[in-house]
Amino acid sequence: MKLLFAIIFVFLALGSFEQSRNDVGQKLVRQFERILYWRDFDGDRKNISVYDSLLDANDQFEKSLLNVTSKNPKSISFEFKQLKERGLWISTSDDGLFRIYSWDTWTGGTMHFQQNIFQYKSGEKIFARILQDSLNEEDHYSVKWYMRIYTVKTSVHTYYLGLYDCTYSSKDAYQGVKAFAINDTLLNDSVNLIKTGTGIKNNLGFDYDFFSVVDRKQRPIYLISYDKETKTLRIPIVLDEGKVTNRFIDYRFKGRYFERKA
């Protein structure tokens, strides 16, 4: 009888958790759809500020997602399938301890402004934060959106390389990697991990002409790759006019820094 009650309790607990997760997901979906609604708004604009409404919709979604990702430890493994179908991009590290949520706020024109929420786990605790790296300080949005997280494991530390892309116009773009580390309960977003000819840096990237790669079938286009077996970053050589070539520069991790391979 005790076993029966235990089994029933587990099923009820799982059902309650699943319902809670679904409720959270549906609320976020509704809020995200408001962003899309104002992005596509085609009604009477006489007494409506579409831009202000779009800002408000983004702020509401941001607050809700930040609340969920900072208070629910299990959210770091949530799929958020419906949100991804609507345009939320989620990148998760191989070890499941670091995640970046990115979305287009649709508050820009040909330059796309993004928002990113950085979520990480330390022990049994979960944390989430927004990094202020915006070009537009008025609305705190960023030009970066993170497409992937490369995990760099050493015998002592684990580092994360966030692969990001920026859209400045229909032609002008930028792609780079930014290094992160989880130090106890803090996210270190300024760890210098890449040794270049001009110094040891936190970021490495390049400007490029999007039309030089537009015919590639891959979407999104990952111009920078990482080989986790050899711990090697591969960066394409880009000509002065922004044309991406099929030649590369390799940076191999040598215990402390990524260094250019001779």
N, C-alpha and C positions, 0 to 999 in steps of 0.2 A: 504493500500500500504506500509506504514511504517513497519507494522508487517511482511509483505512478505519479504521486504528487510532485516529485522532483522533475520528472519529465514534463508534466503539464506546466510547471513554473518556468522551465527553460523555454518552452514553446511560446508562452505568454510574453516572456521577456523579449524574445527575438521578434515576436510580432509587434510589440510596443516600440522596439527600436526601429524596425522597418517602417512603421507608420510615422514615427517622429522624423526619420530621414526623408520620407516622402513629403511630409508637410513642409519641412525646411526647403527641400528642392523646389516644390511648387511655388512657394512664396518668392524665391529667388528668380524663378522663371518668369513669373508675372512682372516682377520689377525690371528684369532685363528686357522684356517685351515692350515696356514703356520707353526704353531707350530707342528701340527699333521703330516704335510708333512715331515718336517725334522726329527721328531721322527721316522717315518717309512721309511726314505730314504734308498733306496736299489740300487742306481745307481753307476756310476763311482765316486769313492772318491779320485782319484789321485790328482786332483787340487782343491778339495773342503774340507773345514773344516766343517764337519757336526755339530760339537759342537758349533763353532762360529756362524754358521747360525741359530742354535737353540736358542742360547743366543739372537741374534739379533731379531728373530721372537718374542720371549717372551718380549723383551724390547719394541718393537713396539706396541704389543697388550697392554702391561701395560700402556704405555703413552696414548694410545687412550681411554682405559677404565677409566683411572684416569681423563682424560679431560672431558669425558661425565659425570662421577659421581660427579665431583666437580663443573660443570657449569650448568647442567640441573636439576633443582629441581624435575622434574617429574620422573627422571630416578630411583629414589629410589623405585618406584612402578612398573617399567618396568618388564615384565616377562622374557625377554631375552630367549625365549623358544628354539630357534635354538642353542644358545650358550650352554645352559644346556644340550641339546641333544648331544653336542660334548665334554662335559666334564667339563664345568664351573660349579662350585657348588656355589649356592647362599643361604645364611641363612639370614632370616629377623626376627626382633623382633616382638612380638605380637602387639606392638603399632605402628609399621611401621616407627619408627624413627631411627632405627639402622640396618645396613645391612653389611654383610661381603661377599666379592667375593673371592673364592679360586680356584686355579687351579694348577695342576701338571705341572711343567716346563719341565719335562722329561730330566733335565740336570744331574740327578744323576744316580746311578746304582740301587743296591738293596736298598740303602737309597734314599728316594724320597724327592726332594726339591720342595717346594710349593711357590706360591706367593699369598699374601692376600691384598686386598684393603678394607679399612674400611670406610664406608660411613655413615654419620649421618645427621640428620636434627635438626636445632635449630630455632624455630620461622618459618619464611618463607625462611630461608637460608639453603643451602645445602653445605656439606663439604665432602671431601674424602682425605684419607692419607694412607701412607704405614708405618708400624711400623717396625723398624729395630731390630728384635729379632733373627737374623740368626746365625746359626752355621758356615756358610760359608760367611765371611764378603766380600770376593772378588766379589761375584756376588749378595750379599744382599738378597738372597732367604732364606726362612724359612723352617723348617722341619714340622711346624704345618699346618694342614688344618682344617678349621672350618666347622663342620657338622651341628651345630644347635645353636640357641641363646635362652637361657632361660631368661625370663623377670621377674625381682623381683621388685614389686611395694610396696612402703610404703606410709604413709600419707605425707611424706616430699620429698622423693627421689625415683628415678627409677634407678635400677641397672640392668646390663646385664651380664649374664654368658655365655661366648663363649665356647661351647663344642668342643674340638679339638682332633685330633688324629695325631700321628706321626708314620711313617714307617721307621725304622732303617735298617731292612733287611727283608727277607722273613719270618723270625721267630720273631725277636725282634720289639716290638712296645710300644707305650706309649699313654695313653689317660688321658685327664685332662680338667679342667675348668679354665678359666681366667676371672677375673672380670673387668668390664668397667662401666663408667658413663659419661654422657654428661653434662659438666659444661659450660653453656652458649654456646660459640662458640668453646670450646675445648673438645677433647675426652680424658678423664682420663683413661689411660690404666694401671695404677698402684694403683688403689684403693684397699686397704686391707680390705677384706670382710669376710675372712674365718679364724676362730680361731682354732688353732690346739695346740697340746701339745708342739710344738717347737716354737710357736709364731703366730702372726696374719699375714696372707699371702694373696697375690693377686692370687696365683695359687694353685690348689690342683689336684694331679694326681698320676699315678702309671705306672710302667713298667709292661708289660705282654707278655706272649708267645702267638702269634697270633694263633698257631696251637691248643691251648687249647680252642679256641672259633670258629675255622674254620667251624665246622659243623652246627653252627647256621645259620638259613635261612635268618635272617635279614641282609640287606646291605644298607648303612654301619651299622656296629655293634655299637649300642649305649650302652656301658657298664655302663655309668653314667646316671642316670635319675633324673628328677626334678618334684616334685609334687607342682604345683603352688597354690593349695588350702591350703596345710599345710606349704608351703614354705620350703620344705625339699629336700635336695640333698641326693641321695642314691649312695654310692660308694661301689663297690664289694670288698670283701676281696680276696687278691691275695697271693698265697703261695710263698715261697722263690724262687722256680724254675720258677715262672711266670705263674703258672696255676691259671686261674680265677675260683673262686668257685661260688656257688649259695648263699653264705652268704654275708651280707651287713653291712656297717656302715652308719648310718644316721647323717646328719648335718642339724639342723633346724635353720632357721633364727629367731633370737630373738630380732629384732628391730634395732640392730646395726651390729651384726656379725652372720654368720653361726657358730653354735657351735655343737660339737659332742653330740648326744643324749645318755644319760646314759642307 
